[in-house]
Amino acid sequence: MEKTLAGQSGGIRNWLMFLLPSLAGILLFMTPVAWQGDITIMIAVLAQSVQGALADQLPAVVTGLIVFSALLTLFVTLVKPARVLNSAFLNTLFNVRPVWLLSRLLGAVFVLLVQFQVGPQLLYSGDTGGLVLNDLLPVLFSVFIFAGLLLPLLLDFGLLELVGTLLTGIMRPVFRLPGRSAVDCMASWLGDGSVGILLTSKQYEGHHYTQREAAVIGTTFSAVSITFSLVVLAQVKLEHMFLPFYGAVCLAGVVAAIVVPRLPPLCWKQDTFINGEARPANAEVTPEGYSRLGHGVQLALARAGKVESLGQVARTGVHNALDMLLGVLPVVMAFGTLALVIAETTPLFTWLGVPFVPLLELLGIPEAVAASQTIVVGFADMFIPAILASSIESDMTRFVIAALSVTQLIYMSEVGALLLGSKIPVNIVELFVIFLMRTLVTLPVIALAAHLVF
């Protein structure tokens, strides 16, 4: 007979501390809502409301934050003030490795040039730095504010402990991941990939994901939302084919999630936590005398019992938001602008696409040469392939390019830069290799789906 839970886990207080914040977290991060004709989540609705209210001011606000972050990081690096070094939060935020100091300084230079439109036009045009500052960073700013402040509702009150215990039987054998990673996937799929990356990074820092698990989740489940998939499909004029399109995206995404993490470089990642310790062998084993549900509830109530005050939770939320605003926005500005400048001003991505011509021809994709020019450029920004594909005559080819751009997942104007700016253990070379691996794995699946549809 299953053991009694309430008595062991603190009674009614812990039940309320588990249920109320967790339900609020589910409603905010994981419940689909209809908003202005789109399906999204409440966090995204709140973010869009801020964007609408402060549309004209947000680029200037973001510029100020990036410059402030760069100057304070430079000051801490040179002066090393004791007040900062002795503060766990400030030290983590501003006492960074040289590569991140350089990226913050570069981001500050770029954002000033773009904001005041000085220097080379290729840096501040609407296709490069102007796109990052005026279109992308305001979105990320708004998402980071609300996701950072409210993320403790998912993290700190036991929801992940319950979900992780219930879904370990699926996530571990299929994807070699803990069950709690299903929450990352759901938040990304319904809302925004940046929310999933933020959630994954915090779970990694909290010793819930190993290095391998964090790298796999961040590069596999930080999916483009349904809403943005519709935007991509509209760009290639195939809105009427949303169901087969998204079916192909989901199928290819699942295949990639199974295959790519079992290949280098992800399979080479250490299966140890951020502090170097390994996950205990019995960490996911259900104790004798408990059902999986009962054990999950016990863990959830025990986690809720560790919350001493709501003030503590609020401080954690502020910490999360500032960490992303001051630590990640400069990196996105730096790497996103560089990637788009390379894509717009050099034939590099076109050259890199040439080896895909024989594969596209083998898969029976019409206009293979034109299609090949869109494949690797998605590493700079996932919307560029759809823009380039809009001039291709073949519906099948446009379908394949649109679906591929979504399943490639890693693009430096947002997801890639977010990953680099987070604590998730990946570098830019590994991200490019993973991008290519995802391309090679998902392209045949999407091509098969296209042949079935057309």
C-alpha positions as CSV (number, residue, x, y, z in Angstrom):
1,M,0.0,0.0,0.0
2,E,1.3,3.4,-0.9
3,K,2.7,5.4,2.0
4,T,0.9,8.5,3.2
5,L,2.2,11.7,1.7
6,A,0.7,14.7,3.6
7,G,2.1,13.8,6.9
8,Q,5.6,13.3,5.6
9,S,5.6,16.5,3.5
10,G,4.4,19.2,5.8
11,G,0.6,19.2,5.6
12,I,-1.7,21.8,4.2
13,R,0.9,24.6,3.9
14,N,3.1,22.6,1.6
15,W,0.0,21.5,-0.5
16,L,-1.0,25.2,-0.9
17,M,2.6,26.2,-1.7
18,F,2.7,23.5,-4.3
19,L,-0.7,23.8,-5.9
20,L,-1.4,27.6,-6.1
21,P,2.0,28.8,-7.6
22,S,2.3,25.7,-9.9
23,L,-1.2,26.2,-11.3
24,A,-0.4,29.8,-11.9
25,G,2.8,28.7,-13.7
26,I,0.9,26.3,-15.9
27,L,-1.6,29.0,-16.8
28,L,1.1,31.5,-17.6
29,F,3.7,29.3,-19.4
30,M,1.9,26.2,-20.7
31,T,-1.8,27.0,-21.4
32,P,-2.6,27.9,-25.0
33,V,-4.7,31.1,-25.3
34,A,-6.2,32.8,-28.3
35,W,-4.8,36.3,-28.7
36,Q,-5.3,38.6,-31.7
37,G,-6.0,35.6,-34.0
38,D,-2.9,33.6,-32.8
39,I,-2.4,30.7,-30.4
40,T,0.1,31.7,-27.8
41,I,0.7,31.7,-24.0
42,M,0.0,34.4,-21.4
43,I,3.7,35.2,-20.9
44,A,3.9,36.1,-24.6
45,V,0.6,38.1,-24.3
46,L,2.1,40.1,-21.4
47,A,5.3,40.7,-23.4
48,Q,3.4,41.8,-26.5
49,S,1.4,44.3,-24.3
50,V,4.6,45.9,-23.1
51,Q,6.0,46.0,-26.6
52,G,2.8,47.8,-27.8
53,A,2.8,50.3,-24.9
54,L,6.5,51.1,-25.2
55,A,7.1,50.5,-28.9
56,D,9.0,53.7,-29.6
57,Q,11.0,53.7,-26.4
58,L,12.2,50.1,-26.3
59,P,15.2,50.4,-28.7
60,A,16.6,53.3,-26.5
61,V,15.9,51.3,-23.3
62,V,17.7,48.3,-24.7
63,T,20.6,50.5,-25.9
64,G,21.0,51.9,-22.4
65,L,21.0,48.4,-20.8
66,I,23.6,47.0,-23.2
67,V,25.9,50.0,-22.7
68,F,25.4,49.9,-18.9
69,S,26.2,46.2,-18.9
70,A,29.4,46.7,-21.0
71,L,30.7,49.6,-18.9
72,L,30.1,48.0,-15.6
73,T,31.6,44.7,-16.7
74,L,34.7,46.6,-17.9
75,F,34.9,48.5,-14.6
76,V,34.6,45.3,-12.5
77,T,37.2,43.5,-14.7
78,L,39.7,46.4,-14.3
79,V,39.1,47.5,-10.8
80,K,37.7,44.4,-9.1
81,P,35.7,46.2,-6.4
82,A,35.2,44.1,-3.2
83,R,31.5,45.0,-3.0
84,V,30.8,43.3,-6.4
85,L,33.2,40.3,-5.9
86,N,31.7,39.5,-2.5
87,S,28.1,39.5,-3.8
88,A,27.2,36.2,-5.4
89,F,24.7,37.8,-7.8
90,L,26.8,40.8,-8.9
91,N,30.0,38.7,-9.2
92,T,28.2,36.2,-11.4
93,L,26.7,39.0,-13.5
94,F,29.7,41.3,-14.0
95,N,32.9,39.4,-13.3
96,V,32.9,37.4,-16.5
97,R,35.4,35.6,-18.7
98,P,37.4,37.7,-21.2
99,V,35.4,36.4,-24.2
100,W,32.1,37.6,-22.6
101,L,33.7,41.0,-21.8
102,L,34.6,41.3,-25.4
103,S,31.2,40.3,-26.6
104,R,29.5,42.8,-24.3
105,L,31.8,45.6,-25.4
106,L,31.2,44.6,-29.1
107,G,27.5,44.6,-28.4
108,A,27.7,48.0,-26.9
109,V,29.6,49.4,-29.9
110,F,27.1,47.9,-32.3
111,V,24.0,49.1,-30.4
112,L,25.3,52.7,-30.3
113,L,26.2,52.7,-34.0
114,V,22.7,51.3,-34.8
115,Q,20.8,53.5,-32.4
116,F,22.4,56.7,-33.7
117,Q,22.9,55.4,-37.2
118,V,26.6,56.3,-37.5
119,G,29.4,54.4,-39.1
120,P,29.0,51.9,-42.0
121,Q,25.4,51.6,-43.2
122,L,25.8,47.8,-43.4
123,L,25.9,47.7,-39.6
124,Y,22.7,49.7,-39.0
125,S,20.6,48.8,-42.0
126,G,17.2,47.2,-41.5
127,D,18.6,43.8,-42.6
128,T,21.4,43.7,-40.1
129,G,21.9,45.6,-36.9
130,G,18.7,47.5,-37.4
131,L,16.8,44.3,-37.5
132,V,18.4,43.0,-34.3
133,L,17.9,46.3,-32.3
134,N,14.5,47.4,-33.5
135,D,12.7,44.1,-34.2
136,L,14.4,41.4,-32.1
137,L,15.7,42.9,-28.9
138,P,12.5,44.7,-27.9
139,V,10.8,41.3,-28.1
140,L,13.5,39.6,-26.0
141,F,13.4,42.5,-23.5
142,S,9.7,42.1,-22.9
143,V,9.9,38.3,-22.7
144,F,12.9,38.4,-20.3
145,I,11.1,40.8,-18.0
146,F,8.0,38.6,-17.5
147,A,9.6,35.2,-18.0
148,G,12.4,36.0,-15.6
149,L,10.2,37.4,-12.9
150,L,7.6,34.6,-13.1
151,L,9.8,31.6,-13.8
152,P,10.1,30.7,-10.1
153,L,6.4,29.6,-10.4
154,L,7.7,26.7,-12.5
155,L,11.0,26.1,-10.8
156,D,10.6,26.6,-7.1
157,F,7.3,25.1,-6.0
158,G,7.5,21.5,-7.0
159,L,5.9,21.4,-10.5
160,L,9.0,20.1,-12.2
161,E,9.6,17.5,-9.6
162,L,6.1,16.1,-10.2
163,V,6.3,16.3,-14.0
164,G,9.8,14.9,-14.0
165,T,8.9,11.9,-12.0
166,L,5.8,11.2,-14.1
167,L,7.5,11.6,-17.5
168,T,10.9,10.0,-16.8
169,G,9.6,6.7,-18.3
170,I,9.1,8.5,-21.6
171,M,11.8,11.1,-21.8
172,R,14.7,9.0,-20.5
173,P,14.4,5.9,-22.8
174,V,13.4,7.9,-25.9
175,F,15.5,11.1,-25.6
176,R,17.9,10.2,-22.8
177,L,16.7,13.2,-20.8
178,P,15.0,13.7,-17.4
179,G,11.2,13.9,-17.4
180,R,11.3,17.5,-16.3
181,S,12.7,18.5,-19.7
182,A,9.2,18.0,-21.1
183,V,8.2,21.3,-19.4
184,D,11.0,23.1,-21.4
185,C,9.7,21.7,-24.6
186,M,6.1,22.6,-23.9
187,A,7.0,26.2,-22.9
188,S,9.0,26.6,-26.1
189,W,6.6,25.0,-28.4
190,L,3.5,27.0,-27.3
191,G,5.3,30.3,-26.5
192,D,8.8,31.2,-27.4
193,G,12.2,29.4,-27.7
194,S,13.8,32.1,-25.5
195,V,11.6,31.0,-22.6
196,G,12.8,27.4,-23.0
197,I,16.4,28.5,-23.1
198,L,16.0,30.6,-19.9
199,L,14.3,27.7,-18.2
200,T,17.0,25.2,-19.3
201,S,19.8,27.5,-18.2
202,K,18.3,28.0,-14.7
203,Q,17.8,24.3,-14.4
204,Y,21.4,23.6,-15.3
205,E,22.7,26.2,-12.8
206,G,20.4,24.6,-10.2
207,H,22.1,21.2,-10.7
208,H,18.9,19.6,-12.2
209,Y,20.5,19.0,-15.7
210,T,23.9,17.7,-16.5
211,Q,26.1,19.3,-19.0
212,R,25.0,16.9,-21.7
213,E,21.3,17.2,-20.8
214,A,21.4,21.0,-20.8
215,A,23.2,21.2,-24.2
216,V,20.8,18.7,-25.7
217,I,17.7,20.4,-24.4
218,G,18.9,23.9,-25.3
219,T,19.7,22.8,-28.9
220,T,16.8,20.4,-29.4
221,F,13.7,21.6,-27.6
222,S,14.0,25.4,-27.9
223,A,11.6,25.3,-30.8
224,V,10.1,28.1,-32.8
225,S,6.6,28.7,-31.7
226,I,3.4,27.9,-33.7
227,T,2.8,31.6,-34.2
228,F,6.2,32.2,-35.8
229,S,5.8,29.1,-37.9
230,L,2.7,30.6,-39.4
231,V,4.7,33.8,-40.2
232,V,7.3,31.7,-42.1
233,L,4.6,29.8,-44.0
234,A,2.9,33.0,-45.0
235,Q,6.2,34.3,-46.3
236,V,6.4,31.4,-48.8
237,K,2.7,31.8,-49.6
238,L,1.6,28.4,-48.4
239,E,-0.7,29.4,-45.5
240,H,-3.4,26.9,-46.7
241,M,-1.0,24.0,-46.0
242,F,-0.4,24.7,-42.3
243,L,-1.5,21.2,-41.1
244,P,0.8,19.2,-43.4
245,F,3.5,21.7,-42.9
246,Y,3.4,21.6,-39.1
247,G,3.0,17.8,-39.2
248,A,6.2,17.6,-41.2
249,V,7.9,20.0,-38.7
250,C,6.9,18.0,-35.7
251,L,7.8,14.6,-37.3
252,A,11.3,15.9,-38.3
253,G,11.8,17.6,-35.0
254,V,11.1,14.3,-33.1
255,V,13.5,12.4,-35.4
256,A,16.2,15.0,-34.8
257,A,15.6,14.9,-31.1
258,I,16.2,11.2,-31.1
259,V,19.1,11.0,-33.5
260,V,21.2,14.2,-33.1
261,P,21.9,14.0,-29.3
262,R,23.4,10.5,-30.0
263,L,26.0,12.0,-32.4
264,P,29.0,14.3,-31.8
265,P,29.3,16.9,-30.5
266,L,26.4,16.4,-28.1
267,C,27.2,12.8,-27.2
268,W,30.7,13.9,-26.2
269,K,29.3,16.3,-23.5
270,Q,30.1,15.2,-19.9
271,D,27.1,13.7,-18.1
272,T,28.0,15.7,-14.9
273,F,26.4,18.7,-13.3
274,I,27.8,22.2,-13.4
275,N,29.9,21.5,-10.3
276,G,31.4,18.3,-11.8
277,E,29.4,15.8,-9.8
278,A,27.5,13.0,-11.5
279,R,23.8,12.3,-11.1
280,P,23.2,9.7,-8.4
281,A,22.4,6.3,-9.9
282,N,19.1,6.1,-8.0
283,A,18.0,9.7,-8.6
284,E,15.2,8.7,-10.9
285,V,14.2,5.4,-9.2
286,T,10.8,5.2,-7.6
287,P,11.3,4.0,-4.0
288,E,9.6,0.7,-3.0
289,G,6.1,1.3,-1.6
290,Y,5.4,4.3,-3.8
291,S,3.7,4.7,-7.2
292,R,5.3,7.0,-9.7
293,L,2.6,9.6,-9.0
294,G,2.9,9.2,-5.3
295,H,6.7,9.6,-5.4
296,G,6.3,12.7,-7.6
297,V,3.8,14.3,-5.3
298,Q,6.2,13.6,-2.3
299,L,9.1,15.3,-4.1
300,A,6.9,18.2,-5.2
301,L,5.6,18.8,-1.6
302,A,9.2,18.6,-0.2
303,R,10.4,21.1,-2.8
304,A,7.5,23.5,-1.9
305,G,8.4,23.1,1.8
306,K,11.8,24.6,1.1
307,V,10.3,28.0,0.2
308,E,10.8,30.2,3.2
309,S,9.0,33.3,2.0
310,L,7.5,34.9,-1.1
311,G,10.1,37.6,-0.8
312,Q,12.8,35.0,-1.4
313,V,11.0,33.9,-4.5
314,A,10.6,37.5,-5.7
315,R,14.3,38.1,-5.3
316,T,15.0,35.0,-7.4
317,G,12.7,36.3,-10.1
318,V,14.5,39.7,-10.2
319,H,17.8,37.9,-10.3
320,N,16.6,35.9,-13.3
321,A,15.4,38.9,-15.2
322,L,18.5,41.0,-14.6
323,D,20.7,38.1,-15.5
324,M,19.1,37.8,-18.9
325,L,18.7,41.5,-19.6
326,L,22.3,42.5,-18.7
327,G,24.0,39.2,-19.6
328,V,22.2,38.0,-22.7
329,L,21.0,41.1,-24.6
330,P,24.6,42.3,-25.4
331,V,25.6,38.9,-26.7
332,V,22.5,38.7,-29.0
333,M,23.3,42.2,-30.3
334,A,27.0,41.3,-31.0
335,F,26.6,37.8,-32.5
336,G,23.2,38.5,-34.2
337,T,24.6,41.6,-36.0
338,L,27.8,39.8,-37.1
339,A,25.9,36.9,-38.5
340,L,23.5,39.0,-40.4
341,V,26.3,41.2,-41.8
342,I,28.1,38.1,-43.0
343,A,24.9,36.8,-44.6
344,E,24.1,40.1,-46.3
345,T,27.5,41.2,-47.5
346,T,29.4,37.9,-48.4
347,P,28.6,34.8,-50.4
348,L,29.8,32.6,-47.6
349,F,26.5,30.9,-46.8
350,T,25.8,30.5,-50.6
351,W,29.2,28.7,-50.9
352,L,28.4,26.5,-47.9
353,G,25.1,25.5,-49.5
354,V,26.7,24.2,-52.7
355,P,27.4,20.7,-51.2
356,F,23.7,20.2,-50.6
357,V,22.8,20.4,-54.3
358,P,23.4,16.7,-54.9
359,L,21.5,15.7,-51.8
360,L,18.5,17.9,-52.8
361,E,18.6,16.4,-56.3
362,L,18.8,12.9,-54.8
363,L,15.7,13.7,-52.7
364,G,13.8,14.9,-55.8
365,I,13.5,18.5,-54.8
366,P,12.9,20.8,-57.8
367,E,15.1,23.9,-58.3
368,A,17.8,22.3,-56.2
369,V,20.5,25.0,-56.9
370,A,18.2,27.8,-55.8
371,A,17.1,25.8,-52.7
372,S,20.7,25.1,-51.7
373,Q,21.4,28.8,-51.4
374,T,18.8,29.0,-48.6
375,I,20.0,26.1,-46.4
376,V,23.0,27.3,-44.5
377,V,22.0,30.9,-44.4
378,G,19.4,29.9,-41.8
379,F,22.3,29.7,-39.3
380,A,22.4,33.6,-39.4
381,D,18.6,34.0,-39.1
382,M,15.8,31.5,-39.6
383,F,13.6,33.9,-41.5
384,I,16.1,34.6,-44.3
385,P,15.5,31.2,-46.0
386,A,11.8,31.9,-46.3
387,I,12.6,35.4,-47.8
388,L,14.9,33.9,-50.4
389,A,12.5,31.0,-51.1
390,S,9.6,33.3,-51.9
391,S,11.0,33.8,-55.4
392,I,11.2,30.0,-56.1
393,E,8.4,28.8,-58.4
394,S,8.0,25.2,-57.0
395,D,5.5,24.9,-54.2
396,M,7.2,21.7,-53.0
397,T,10.6,23.4,-52.8
398,R,9.1,26.4,-50.9
399,F,7.4,23.9,-48.5
400,V,10.7,22.1,-47.9
401,I,12.7,25.2,-47.3
402,A,10.1,26.7,-44.9
403,A,9.8,23.5,-42.9
404,L,13.6,23.0,-42.8
405,S,14.2,26.6,-41.6
406,V,12.0,25.9,-38.6
407,T,13.5,22.5,-37.7
408,Q,17.1,23.7,-38.1
409,L,16.3,25.5,-34.8
410,I,19.7,27.2,-34.2
411,Y,20.1,30.7,-35.7
412,M,22.6,33.3,-34.5
413,S,20.2,36.2,-34.5
414,E,18.3,34.8,-31.5
415,V,18.5,31.2,-30.3
416,G,22.2,30.7,-31.0
417,A,23.2,34.0,-29.4
418,L,20.9,33.2,-26.4
419,L,22.6,29.9,-25.9
420,L,26.0,31.5,-26.1
421,G,25.0,34.1,-23.6
422,S,23.6,31.5,-21.1
423,K,25.4,29.1,-18.9
424,I,24.5,26.2,-21.2
425,P,27.9,24.5,-22.1
426,V,28.0,25.1,-25.9
427,N,30.3,27.2,-28.1
428,I,29.7,28.7,-31.6
429,V,31.6,25.9,-33.4
430,E,29.5,23.3,-31.7
431,L,26.3,25.2,-32.5
432,F,27.2,25.3,-36.2
433,V,28.0,21.5,-36.3
434,I,24.7,20.8,-34.5
435,F,22.9,23.1,-37.0
436,L,24.4,21.0,-39.9
437,M,23.6,17.7,-38.2
438,R,19.9,18.8,-37.7
439,T,19.8,19.9,-41.4
440,L,21.1,16.5,-42.6
441,V,18.7,14.6,-40.3
442,T,15.6,16.6,-40.9
443,L,15.9,17.3,-44.6
444,P,15.1,13.7,-45.8
445,V,12.1,13.5,-43.4
446,I,10.7,16.8,-44.7
447,A,11.4,15.8,-48.3
448,L,9.5,12.5,-47.7
449,A,6.6,14.5,-46.3
450,A,6.6,16.9,-49.2
451,H,6.5,14.0,-51.7
452,L,3.4,12.6,-49.9
453,V,1.7,16.0,-49.9
454,F,2.5,17.2,-53.5
